[in-house]
Each structure stands twice: as C-alpha cells, then as structure tokens.
C-alpha cells in the first residue's frame, strides 16, 4: 500500500496513476473529502487529512510501504515561511510515528541554495525530514513545463508570451509533471537506505524563445517571447494581489542568475522522456 498526498494535483495524480496501472494499492491522502469520489472509483482507499494535522497524517501514513509527500505550494508566503513550517512540523511528526518503510518527498531544483527565495520552503522541508529514522528520497525536479499554461491565451490571442525567465535565449532546465510522477512512483517501490537526493530534468533544456517557437508551431501563428522588465516586478506582483512578492522575485532572480541549479553532476541526473511540444500541445487542447 502506498499513501499519496497531493493526489488531486498534477504530480500527485501522476504518481497515483502510475502505481494503480502497475497493480499497486493506493491510499489517497486529500484535504477535501468532496474530491474523493474519483479516486475511490479507481479503487483507492481514502484518507482525509490537512497537511498541518499531524494526527490525521499519522493515520494516513500508518502501515504503508511508501508515502509520497507533496507539500502544498505557497506562492505568497508570509515572512519567515510560517505556512511551510506548520506543514513541516506536522509531516515530520506523522512520519516519525507512522514509520512507513519508504518516503519520497517532492522537493525542487535549487533546494541546496543558501540564498533565500520562494523555494527555501523546500530547503526547510529537506532539512527537517533528513532527521527522520526512515529512508527518505528527496526528488528535485526542474521548472515545470505546465507552468506555461498561463501563457496559452496570450500566445493564441496576441502572439506574445510574457517571460520572467531571462535572458530570452537562455536555456532553462524543465520537466513535465507526468515524468515527475512516474519517477516518484518508481522511487517509492525502491528499497530505501537513509536519505538521498534524486534530480530530474528533461533530455533537452528550453529557452523562453524556444517556448514561443513551440507555441507558434502548435497554434499556427507567430508567437514571440517578451521579457517583463525586472524593475516592474514588485509593483506588478503587488497589483495581482501578492502581499509579499519578495520570495518569488528572489526565486526568479535565482533562475536567471544561475544560482538556482542542480547540485549534482549531469551524469547523475535522471532525464525525463516528455518533450516540451507534447506538454504545450496538451495545454492548448485543454484551453479550447
């Protein structure tokens, strides 16, 4: 039995589907019982637990061969990341008590960076879970290709994608969420020993210009990437409702300046099979 948190999201759903297709039993750990019907039909056990509820999480993780930890994303955190710290405390306590045989935790590229940024939330999770007396694999994927879902309408209607990734010709490590889910499912089935890091990106890196060209190919009309001026970011994010845009800006700076990168050598990295065109085509079709 494998307990999967974040199962209603893209990565968690991919983990669960991979396991179910392989004939493995799955316990769906979700915050909202109203969303359980779909996964119950697939044959999953259902466990309802907030990611800040250590007691409920302990019950969800008890007696399983593996647990997949997907911390809920917090894109506009308060200073000091109190939201992430609450989740970390609950997850750590639950795993320490339940003691699943194996744990895979979704982390991120650049989790080793010492500079503060939005991804520091994953750094803090790694630091806490390394202290557990159970095997933990930290899966560090690259920039999700599915993030470009926000650009589909602009690419189709205006022929422009606004890019915070800069310069526009700089290749960026990316990955499809389906590849993340498949690898996480495999890692859950491996026998764990202590803590380790597994890094994942696509076989090819893509620049914002590459993304625009791929959209153009799919849509059949010209599309270009347009850099959003760095000096406009604070006001722009504030106008969109963000109360604390600094961590997000620091993260983008990290990608653009190169200090958010993989820690290990390229030959130690796992390469995903999904191409950018495949993901963007699915995003375009979903938006129609």
C-alpha positions in Angstrom: 0.0 0.0 0.0 1.3 3.5 -0.9 0.0 6.7 0.6 -0.1 9.6 -1.8 -0.6 13.2 -0.7 -1.5 15.9 -3.1 -3.3 13.3 -5.2 -5.7 15.8 -6.7 -2.8 17.8 -8.3 -0.9 17.0 -11.4 2.2 15.4 -9.8 0.3 13.5 -7.1 -2.2 12.3 -9.6 0.6 11.1 -11.9 2.2 9.2 -9.0 -1.1 7.5 -8.1 -2.0 6.6 -11.7 1.4 5.0 -12.3 1.0 2.9 -9.2 -2.5 1.9 -9.9 -1.6 0.9 -13.5 1.1 -1.3 -12.0 -1.5 -3.0 -9.8 -0.4 -1.5 -6.5 -2.9 -0.4 -3.9 -3.1 3.3 -3.2 -4.3 5.3 -0.2 -5.4 8.7 -1.4 -4.5 11.4 1.1 -6.5 14.5 0.5 -7.7 17.6 2.3 -11.2 17.7 0.8 -13.4 14.7 1.1 -15.7 16.1 -1.6 -13.0 15.3 -4.1 -12.6 11.6 -3.1 -15.2 10.1 -5.4 -13.0 9.9 -8.5 -10.2 8.2 -6.6 -12.5 5.9 -4.8 -13.8 4.7 -8.2 -10.2 3.8 -9.1 -10.1 1.6 -6.1 -8.1 3.9 -3.7 -8.5 3.9 0.0 -9.4 7.4 1.1 -7.7 9.2 4.0 -8.8 12.8 4.7 -6.1 14.9 6.3 -4.9 18.5 6.3 -1.2 18.8 5.7 -1.0 20.7 9.0 -2.8 17.9 11.0 -0.1 15.6 12.3 -2.5 13.2 13.9 -4.6 12.7 10.8 -1.4 12.4 8.7 -0.1 9.8 11.0 -3.2 7.6 10.5 -2.9 8.2 6.7 0.8 7.1 6.6 0.5 4.2 9.1 1.1 0.7 7.8 2.1 1.7 4.3 5.1 0.5 2.2 5.7 4.0 1.0 4.5 7.6 1.5 4.7 10.3 -1.1 4.9 13.8 0.4 3.8 16.7 -1.7 3.9 19.9 0.4 1.1 22.3 -0.6 2.5 25.2 -2.7 2.5 28.6 -1.0 3.3 31.2 -3.7 2.7 34.3 -1.5 4.2 33.2 1.9 4.4 35.4 5.0 7.9 36.4 6.0 9.7 33.5 7.6 7.6 30.9 5.8 5.2 30.1 8.8 2.8 28.3 6.5 5.5 25.9 5.3 6.9 25.4 8.8 3.5 24.3 10.1 3.3 21.7 7.4 6.8 20.6 8.0 6.2 20.0 11.7 3.0 18.0 11.1 4.6 15.9 8.3 7.7 15.2 10.3 5.8 14.2 13.5 3.4 12.0 11.4 6.2 10.1 9.6 8.2 9.7 12.8 5.3 8.0 14.5 3.9 6.0 11.5 7.3 4.9 10.2 6.5 3.9 6.6 9.1 1.7 5.0 10.0 4.3 2.4 9.3 8.0 1.9 9.6 10.1 -1.3 9.3 13.9 -0.8 8.8 16.3 -3.7 11.5 19.0 -3.4 12.9 21.2 -6.1 15.9 22.1 -8.2 18.0 24.5 -6.2 16.9 23.3 -2.8 20.6 23.4 -1.8 20.8 27.2 -2.4 21.7 29.3 0.6 20.2 32.5 -0.8 16.6 33.0 0.5 13.9 32.6 -2.1 10.5 31.1 -2.6 12.0 27.6 -2.9 13.5 27.9 0.6 10.3 26.3 1.8 11.6 23.0 0.2 15.0 23.5 1.7 13.4 23.7 5.2 11.4 20.5 4.5 14.6 18.6 3.4 16.5 19.7 6.5 13.7 18.5 8.8 13.0 15.2 7.1 16.7 14.2 7.0 16.4 13.8 10.8 13.8 11.0 10.5 14.7 7.4 11.3 13.1 6.2 8.0 14.5 6.2 4.4 13.7 9.5 2.6 14.3 10.3 -1.1 14.1 14.0 -2.0 13.0 14.3 -5.6 14.3 17.6 -7.0 12.6 18.3 -10.4 13.3 21.2 -12.7 10.9 24.0 -13.7 7.5 22.5 -14.6 6.6 22.8 -18.3 3.0 23.0 -17.2 3.7 26.5 -15.8 3.2 27.7 -19.4 -0.5 27.1 -19.1 -0.7 30.8 -18.0 0.7 31.8 -21.5 -1.7 29.9 -23.7 -4.3 32.6 -24.1 -1.8 35.4 -24.7 0.1 33.2 -27.2 -3.1 32.5 -29.2 -4.7 35.9 -29.0 -1.7 38.3 -29.0 1.1 36.2 -30.3 3.2 37.1 -27.2 4.3 35.3 -24.1 5.4 37.5 -21.2 8.6 36.0 -19.7 10.1 36.4 -16.3 12.8 33.9 -17.3 15.5 36.0 -18.8 17.5 36.5 -21.0 15.1 35.1 -23.6 17.7 32.9 -25.2 19.0 31.3 -22.0 18.1 27.5 -21.8 16.3 26.6 -18.6 16.1 23.1 -17.0 12.4 21.9 -17.3 10.4 18.8 -16.8 6.9 17.5 -17.4 4.8 16.7 -14.3 3.9 13.3 -15.8 7.6 12.4 -15.8 7.9 13.6 -12.2 5.0 11.4 -11.1 6.3 8.3 -12.9 9.8 8.7 -11.3 8.3 9.3 -7.9 6.3 6.1 -8.2 9.4 4.1 -9.1 11.3 5.6 -6.2 8.6 4.6 -3.8 9.0 1.0 -4.8 12.8 1.0 -4.3 14.2 -0.2 -1.0 15.3 2.9 0.8 18.5 3.4 2.8 19.0 6.7 4.7 18.4 9.9 2.9 19.3 10.7 -0.7 18.7 13.3 -3.5 17.4 12.4 -7.0 17.4 15.2 -9.6 15.3 15.2 -12.7 15.0 17.3 -15.9 14.0 16.8 -19.5 16.6 15.5 -22.0 16.7 19.0 -23.5 16.7 22.5 -22.0 14.5 25.2 -23.4 14.8 28.9 -23.5 11.8 31.3 -23.5 12.4 31.8 -27.2 12.1 28.0 -27.7 8.8 28.1 -25.8 7.5 30.8 -28.0 8.6 29.0 -31.2 6.9 25.8 -30.0 3.7 27.6 -29.3 3.9 29.1 -32.8 4.3 25.7 -34.3 1.3 24.3 -32.4 -1.0 27.3 -32.9 0.0 28.0 -36.5 0.5 31.7 -35.9 3.7 33.8 -35.0 4.5 33.9 -31.3 7.3 35.7 -29.6 8.7 35.9 -26.1 8.7 39.3 -24.4 10.8 40.0 -21.3 8.9 41.6 -18.4 11.3 44.3 -17.2 12.8 43.4 -13.8 12.1 46.8 -12.3 8.4 46.4 -12.8 8.1 43.1 -11.0 7.4 44.4 -7.4 4.5 46.7 -8.5 3.2 44.1 -11.0 3.0 41.3 -8.4 1.5 43.6 -5.8 -1.2 44.7 -8.3 -2.0 41.0 -8.8 -2.7 40.7 -5.1 0.6 39.4 -3.7 1.3 40.7 -0.2 4.9 39.5 0.0 6.3 39.2 -3.6 10.0 39.3 -2.5 10.5 35.5 -2.3 9.0 35.0 -5.7 11.3 37.7 -7.2 14.3 36.1 -5.4 13.4 32.8 -7.0 13.2 34.2 -10.5 16.5 36.0 -9.9 18.0 32.7 -8.9 16.9 31.0 -12.2 18.0 34.0 -14.2 21.4 34.5 -12.4 22.1 30.8 -12.4 22.3 30.1 -8.6 19.1 28.0 -8.7 20.5 25.0 -10.5 21.0 21.3 -9.9 23.5 20.3 -7.2 24.8 17.0 -8.7 26.8 16.4 -11.9 24.8 15.9 -15.1 25.7 12.3 -15.4 24.0 11.6 -12.1 20.7 13.2 -13.2 17.6 11.4 -14.3 16.3 12.5 -17.7 12.6 12.6 -18.5 11.2 11.5 -21.8 8.5 14.0 -22.4 9.2 16.9 -24.8 8.1 20.5 -24.4 5.9 20.3 -27.5 3.9 17.4 -26.1 3.1 19.3 -22.9 2.3 22.6 -24.7 0.1 20.8 -27.2 -1.9 19.3 -24.3 -2.2 22.7 -22.6 -3.5 24.3 -25.8 -6.1 21.5 -26.3 -7.2 21.8 -22.6 -7.8 25.5 -23.0 -10.0 25.1 -26.1 
